[in-house]
Each structure stands twice: as C-alpha cells, then as structure tokens.
Amino acid sequence: MRITEMNWMQVEAYLRADDRCVVPLGSTEQHAQLSLSVDSILSERVAAEAAQPLGVPVFPAVAYGLAPYFQAYPGTVSLRADTYLRLVRDILDGLARSGFRRILLCNGHGGNAPAAGLAQEWMADHPGCRVRFHNWWNAPRALRAVQDTDPVASHASWMENFPWTRLANIRGPEEAKPMADLDRLRLLSPAEVRDTLGDGNYGGLYQRDDAEMRAIWHVAVEETRALIEGPWK
C-alpha cells in the first residue's frame, strides 16, 4: 500500500503490528527517448508491487538524486552530494521518529550509491533500526534475468524501456547503439558527456519485446518482495 493512500491514524494503527516500510530512491535525468523520470517511476513501481501483498507501506519516491554528469541535458536535476545525503538522513530520522524500524531503500539510480554508506552510518547511530539498500535493477536475480535476455544492456537502453517509462508516439532507433566507453565517460565534463553520448543511451538496443520485459519485471518484483519479507537480522 502507498502512504499517499493512508492517513496518519492508519499509519499509527499499522505500526502497532509492523514496523517495516519502503522508500524508493529515484532521479530526474536524461534517459534518451524515455521519460526523464525513469528511475523514480521504476523504483516506486517495483516497490509498490513488491510490498502490496505484504501490506507494507511505500513512501513516495525521492525524485531527485546525484546525476552531475548529465547536467548538459535539459530537464536533468542533480543535487549536491552533501545535500542528497542530508536529505536521506532526514528521511530516515523522520521514519524512525514515527516508529518504523525496518526500512528498505529501493534504489533506481546508480548515482545514488553514496546513500548505501549513509545507511550503514545511520544504523550505527540507531541500533534498534535496520536499513537495507537495494539496487533493484542489478540485484542478483534481476541482473541475471537481464543478462540472460541480452548482455548488452545499459543506461537508457532496452533494459529501462517498459510500457510505463516510454512516452507516447516516441520510439528510439531500431538498430543497436555501440556501447560507450564507461571508463572514459567518468573523466568527461557534462558537455563532453553529451557530445560523446548524443541522445544519452549508453549502448545496446533501444527496445525489446514487452513479453521479455514483463518476465524481467516479475523477477525484480519477487526479489524485492523477498527482501521486504526478511529476515532482517
């Protein structure tokens, strides 16, 4: 269930019996022909579908993250690292004050990785709480499903192209794009990244069959649900 569909009294009643919740972490950044909100859409949806049968509340996605390398693409918004870590810390503090003790951070954006270290630090200061940081798209089972489908998968390629992340009447090229040199990209300025990548796809096909995508999605939802279920110790 989503927090947006609950009031505070329902949350208070829920916390009498359970202390788990999920916070999706996303980003607002270029994804070639796909929505700028891909990472937020996917993290919130996989969290909601995973948590729904368990009755565990899912908070709204944190829609901004760390994406300084894409700042030359209009629509991309990147927080400073210290701002982002303070934001995540404040969210965890607020959840703990409410009574949540087992928190899954369901992350949809690779640039948000520093939040994983923060979670460890935060738990050291809150010994009664547990926080899991879950990169849903490259967790073991989900990543294996992606690689078994097509090992050439990357940012803004087919692996992020679901019916709920694509835009109406917009489709990428039919041919696969050569993979970018990721090590070189890490050395480039935002303007140079855009000059190198063009539309923003790192490489691979732009879209695959929706039946393949639904199969991958099912694996990701089941894997995320297993983490919510636990064990937590």
C-alpha positions as CSV (number, residue, x, y, z in Angstrom):
1,M,0.0,0.0,0.0
2,R,1.1,3.5,-0.7
3,I,1.5,6.2,2.0
4,T,-0.4,8.5,-0.4
5,E,-3.4,6.4,0.2
6,M,-3.2,6.4,4.0
7,N,-3.8,8.9,6.8
8,W,-1.8,9.3,9.9
9,M,-4.3,7.3,12.0
10,Q,-4.0,4.3,9.6
11,V,-0.2,4.6,9.9
12,E,-0.3,4.6,13.6
13,A,-2.6,1.5,13.6
14,Y,-0.2,-0.2,11.2
15,L,2.8,0.5,13.4
16,R,1.1,-1.3,16.3
17,A,1.7,-4.6,14.5
18,D,4.5,-4.0,12.0
19,D,7.5,-1.6,11.6
20,R,8.5,-2.1,8.0
21,C,8.3,0.4,5.2
22,V,9.9,1.1,1.8
23,V,11.3,4.3,0.4
24,P,12.0,4.4,-3.3
25,L,15.0,6.4,-4.4
26,G,15.0,7.8,-8.0
27,S,16.4,10.6,-10.1
28,T,15.3,13.2,-12.7
29,E,17.7,12.9,-15.6
30,Q,18.0,12.2,-19.3
31,H,17.1,8.7,-20.5
32,A,17.3,9.3,-24.2
33,Q,13.8,8.9,-25.7
34,L,12.4,7.7,-22.4
35,S,10.9,9.7,-19.6
36,L,13.2,11.9,-17.5
37,S,11.6,10.2,-14.5
38,V,12.6,6.6,-15.4
39,D,14.5,5.9,-12.2
40,S,11.7,7.3,-10.0
41,I,8.9,5.5,-11.9
42,L,10.7,2.2,-11.8
43,S,11.9,2.3,-8.2
44,E,8.4,3.3,-6.9
45,R,6.6,0.8,-9.0
46,V,8.7,-2.2,-8.2
47,A,8.5,-1.2,-4.5
48,A,4.7,-0.9,-4.6
49,E,4.1,-4.1,-6.5
50,A,6.5,-6.0,-4.1
51,A,5.1,-4.6,-0.9
52,Q,1.4,-4.7,-1.8
53,P,0.7,-8.4,-0.9
54,L,2.6,-7.9,2.4
55,G,0.6,-4.8,3.4
56,V,3.8,-2.8,3.9
57,P,3.6,0.9,3.2
58,V,5.6,2.5,0.4
59,F,6.5,6.2,0.6
60,P,6.7,8.5,-2.4
61,A,9.9,8.2,-4.4
62,V,12.6,10.7,-3.7
63,A,12.6,12.0,-7.3
64,Y,16.0,13.8,-7.2
65,G,19.4,12.3,-6.9
66,L,23.0,12.5,-8.0
67,A,23.5,12.9,-11.7
68,P,26.1,15.7,-12.3
69,Y,27.4,14.0,-15.5
70,F,24.0,14.6,-17.3
71,Q,23.7,18.3,-16.4
72,A,24.2,19.3,-20.1
73,Y,20.9,17.6,-20.9
74,P,17.9,19.9,-20.3
75,G,15.5,18.6,-17.6
76,T,18.2,16.9,-15.6
77,V,18.3,18.0,-12.0
78,S,21.3,16.9,-9.8
79,L,21.6,17.5,-6.1
80,R,24.9,18.1,-4.5
81,A,26.3,15.0,-2.7
82,D,26.1,16.7,0.7
83,T,22.5,17.9,0.1
84,Y,21.4,14.4,-1.0
85,L,22.9,12.6,2.0
86,R,21.4,15.2,4.4
87,L,18.0,14.6,2.7
88,V,18.2,10.8,3.0
89,R,19.4,11.1,6.6
90,D,16.5,13.4,7.4
91,I,14.0,11.0,5.8
92,L,15.4,8.1,7.9
93,D,15.3,10.2,11.0
94,G,11.6,11.0,10.3
95,L,10.7,7.4,9.8
96,A,12.4,6.4,13.0
97,R,10.6,9.0,14.9
98,S,7.3,7.7,13.5
99,G,8.1,4.2,14.7
100,F,9.5,2.5,11.6
101,R,12.4,0.2,12.5
102,R,12.9,-1.9,9.3
103,I,13.4,0.3,6.2
104,L,14.1,-0.8,2.7
105,L,15.7,1.9,0.4
106,C,14.6,0.7,-3.0
107,N,17.1,2.5,-5.3
108,G,16.6,3.0,-9.0
109,H,19.6,5.1,-9.9
110,G,23.3,4.1,-9.8
111,G,24.4,7.6,-8.9
112,N,22.7,7.3,-5.6
113,A,25.2,4.7,-4.3
114,P,26.5,7.0,-1.6
115,A,23.2,6.5,0.3
116,A,24.3,2.9,0.9
117,G,27.2,4.1,3.0
118,L,25.0,6.6,4.8
119,A,22.6,3.8,5.7
120,Q,25.4,1.9,7.4
121,E,26.5,5.0,9.3
122,W,22.9,5.9,10.3
123,M,22.3,2.4,11.7
124,A,25.3,2.7,13.9
125,D,23.6,5.7,15.5
126,H,20.2,3.9,15.6
127,P,21.0,0.4,16.9
128,G,17.3,-0.5,17.1
129,C,16.8,0.1,13.4
130,R,17.6,-1.9,10.2
131,V,18.1,-0.3,6.8
132,R,18.5,-2.3,3.5
133,F,19.8,-0.5,0.4
134,H,18.5,-2.4,-2.6
135,N,19.5,-1.6,-6.2
136,W,16.5,-3.4,-7.7
137,W,17.9,-3.5,-11.3
138,N,21.2,-5.1,-10.5
139,A,20.3,-7.3,-7.6
140,P,21.5,-10.8,-8.3
141,R,18.3,-12.3,-9.7
142,A,17.2,-9.2,-11.7
143,L,20.6,-8.7,-13.2
144,R,20.8,-12.4,-14.2
145,A,17.4,-12.1,-15.9
146,V,18.6,-9.0,-17.8
147,Q,21.9,-10.7,-18.9
148,D,20.1,-13.9,-19.9
149,T,17.9,-11.8,-22.1
150,D,20.6,-9.6,-23.7
151,P,24.0,-8.9,-22.1
152,V,24.3,-5.6,-23.9
153,A,22.1,-3.5,-21.6
154,S,22.8,-0.1,-20.2
155,H,21.5,3.3,-19.2
156,A,18.6,4.4,-21.3
157,S,18.7,1.2,-23.4
158,W,16.1,-1.5,-23.7
159,M,16.6,-2.6,-20.0
160,E,14.8,0.6,-18.9
161,N,12.2,0.6,-21.6
162,F,9.0,-0.6,-20.1
163,P,5.5,0.4,-21.1
164,W,5.4,2.7,-18.1
165,T,8.7,4.5,-18.8
166,R,8.3,5.2,-22.6
167,L,6.5,8.2,-24.0
168,A,3.5,8.1,-26.4
169,N,4.4,8.1,-30.0
170,I,8.2,8.3,-29.3
171,R,10.5,5.4,-30.2
172,G,14.2,5.1,-30.4
173,P,16.2,3.8,-33.4
174,E,15.6,0.2,-34.4
175,E,19.3,-0.6,-34.5
176,A,21.5,-1.3,-31.5
177,K,23.9,1.5,-30.4
178,P,27.6,0.6,-29.8
179,M,28.5,0.6,-26.2
180,A,30.1,3.7,-24.8
181,D,33.5,3.5,-23.0
182,L,32.3,3.9,-19.5
183,D,35.7,4.4,-18.0
184,R,36.3,7.3,-20.4
185,L,32.9,8.8,-19.7
186,R,33.8,9.1,-16.0
187,L,36.6,11.6,-16.9
188,L,34.4,13.9,-19.0
189,S,32.6,17.1,-18.2
190,P,28.8,17.2,-18.7
191,A,29.2,18.9,-22.0
192,E,31.7,16.3,-23.2
193,V,29.4,13.5,-22.0
194,R,26.6,14.9,-24.1
195,D,28.9,15.3,-27.1
196,T,30.0,11.7,-26.7
197,L,26.7,10.0,-26.0
198,G,24.4,12.0,-28.3
199,D,20.9,11.0,-27.3
200,G,22.0,9.6,-24.0
201,N,21.8,5.8,-24.5
202,Y,25.0,4.2,-23.3
203,G,24.6,1.4,-25.8
204,G,22.5,-1.6,-26.9
205,L,19.0,-1.9,-28.4
206,Y,16.5,0.8,-27.5
207,Q,13.6,-1.6,-27.1
208,R,12.9,-5.3,-26.8
209,D,9.6,-7.3,-26.8
210,D,7.3,-6.4,-23.9
211,A,6.9,-10.1,-23.0
212,E,10.6,-10.2,-22.2
213,M,10.4,-7.1,-20.2
214,R,7.4,-8.4,-18.2
215,A,9.4,-11.5,-17.4
216,I,12.3,-9.5,-16.1
217,W,10.0,-7.2,-14.1
218,H,8.4,-10.2,-12.4
219,V,11.8,-11.4,-11.2
220,A,12.6,-7.9,-9.9
221,V,9.4,-7.7,-8.0
222,E,9.7,-11.1,-6.5
223,E,13.4,-10.4,-5.5
224,T,12.4,-7.1,-3.9
225,R,9.5,-8.7,-2.0
226,A,11.8,-11.3,-0.6
227,L,14.0,-8.5,0.9
228,I,10.9,-6.8,2.4
229,E,9.8,-10.1,4.0
230,G,13.2,-10.7,5.6
231,P,14.9,-11.9,7.7
232,W,16.1,-8.6,8.9
233,K,18.7,-9.8,11.4
